[in-house]
């Protein structure tokens, strides 16, 4: 498997972080009032759930393509 590298840096005048990979960015923060969070972005648990659900959605598309099957709609709910 290929190596994936992401970068994160703090966002000035906040305790949030800006993360990026290639040309995509995301803000990571805690809920407002929690450990200095301002609610500016997703928290770690949300990012983990999105990662797991998004990976599953991508894998469904890869498998469908290999099988020559079309998928019109995918709906995934992840609870951590």
N, C-alpha and C positions, 0 to 999 in steps of 0.2 A: 504494500500500500504506500502511496505517496505521502510524504511529510507535509503537514499543514502547519503554517505559521500564522499566528495572529499577534497583533500588537495592542497594548492598552496604555493609555496615559491619563493622568488626572486632568480634569477640566478646571481651568483657573477659577478661583473664587467659589468653588464648590468642593464637595467631597466625592463627586461622581467621577466615573471614568469613561473615556471615549475609547472604544475598541474598533479595530478595523482589520480587514483581510481583503487583499486586492483592492478593488474600488468600493467596497461596501463598509458602512460604518454603523455603529450602534452605541447607545448610551446605557451605561450600567450604573445603577444607583440603588439606594435603599428607600423604603417608603418615607414620606415626610415625617420628621420627628424621630426617626429610628437611627441611632448611631450616626447622627449628623446628616442623614439622608434628606434629600429635597424632593424625592419622587420624580426625578427628571428622566428616568428610564426604567428598563426592566431590572428586577432584582435577580440574584443568582439562581434561585429556585425556578423562576419563570424562564430564564434562559436555558436551564437544564431541560425543563419540560418541552420547550420549543425545539431544542436540539434533538431530543429523542423522537418527538412527533414528526418533526421535519425529516429526520433521517428515515423513519418508517415510510413516510409518504414518497420520498425519493426512491427507496428500495422497491416499493410497489410499482412505480413507473418503470424502473429498470427491468423488473421481472415481467411486467406486461409487454414491454417492447421485445424482450427475448422470446416470449411466447406468441407474439403477433396479435396480442389482444389490446383493444382500445379501452381505456378507462375514461369515462365522461366526468365522474365526480368522485372525489375522495373527501371524506369527513373524518377527522381523527380528534379525539379528546384525550388529553393526558392529565392525570391527577397524580401529584407527588405527595 
